[in-house]
Amino acid sequence: MGRITRKQPQPKIALEWTLADRLLEAVATFFAVLLMAVPLAYYRDLPERIPQHFNAAGEVDAYGPKYLLLIPVGMGILLFGIMTWLSRHPHWLNYPVTITPDNAERQYRLAVRLLRVLKMVVVLLFLYLAWNTTRIGMGKAESLPPALLWVVLGGNGAILLWYFTAAFRSRKP
């Protein structure tokens, strides 16, 4: 059996926020506020049973009580909070490259940017699902777009591909 060795603690660096960081945070926060506001604004108008699950084609395949709409809202807000907290502690994260004092700032910036972009995308996805679940529940739509699953998978795959490419390219000074 292999021996487990303790990794050296990663350098703790305070990162300055760039304009892009501020913009991503503002957009993600705006989406998070909408994620809470939209279902609450339409909650009284919803029937007692609304869509709860969709198949890969975007068709409703399960219904449930309308209060369950609050679960994806809560999950979206929880993920928003976790990613916000983690972006303030980049030295706690795992990286695909070894972190050294020379590359720590660049690697931390990339990881924090990844978290901010993913946070924005995840909250937007939950907002989109809550909005469309509300519309379908009120009879204003019948299903989600069939391409939604592929857009989500492809979009997240592209974001991760960007991150890993950038992380490996900037691993050395």
Stockholm file with secondary structure:
# STOCKHOLM 1.0

chainA/1-173         MGRITRKQPQPKIALEWTLADRLLEAVATFFAVLLMAVPLAYYRDLPERIPQHFNAAGEVDAYGPKYLLLIPVGMGILLFGIMTWLSRHPHWLNYPVTITPDNAERQYRLAVRLLRVLKMVVVLLFLYLAWNTTRIGMGKAESLPPALLWVVLGGNGAILLWYFTAAFRSRKP
#=GR chainA/1-173 SS CCCCCCCCCCCCCCCCCCHHHHHHHHHHHHHHHHHHHHHHHHGGGSCSEEEEEECTTSBEEEEEEGGGGHHHHHHHHHHHHHHHHHHTCGGGSCCSSCCCTTTHHHHHHHHHHHHHHHHHHHHHHHHHHHHHHHHHHTTSCSBCCTTHHHHHHHHHHHHHHHHHHHHHHTSCC
#=GC SS_cons         CCCCCCCCCCCCCCCCCCHHHHHHHHHHHHHHHHHHHHHHHHGGGSCSEEEEEECTTSBEEEEEEGGGGHHHHHHHHHHHHHHHHHHTCGGGSCCSSCCCTTTHHHHHHHHHHHHHHHHHHHHHHHHHHHHHHHHHHTTSCSBCCTTHHHHHHHHHHHHHHHHHHHHHHTSCC
//
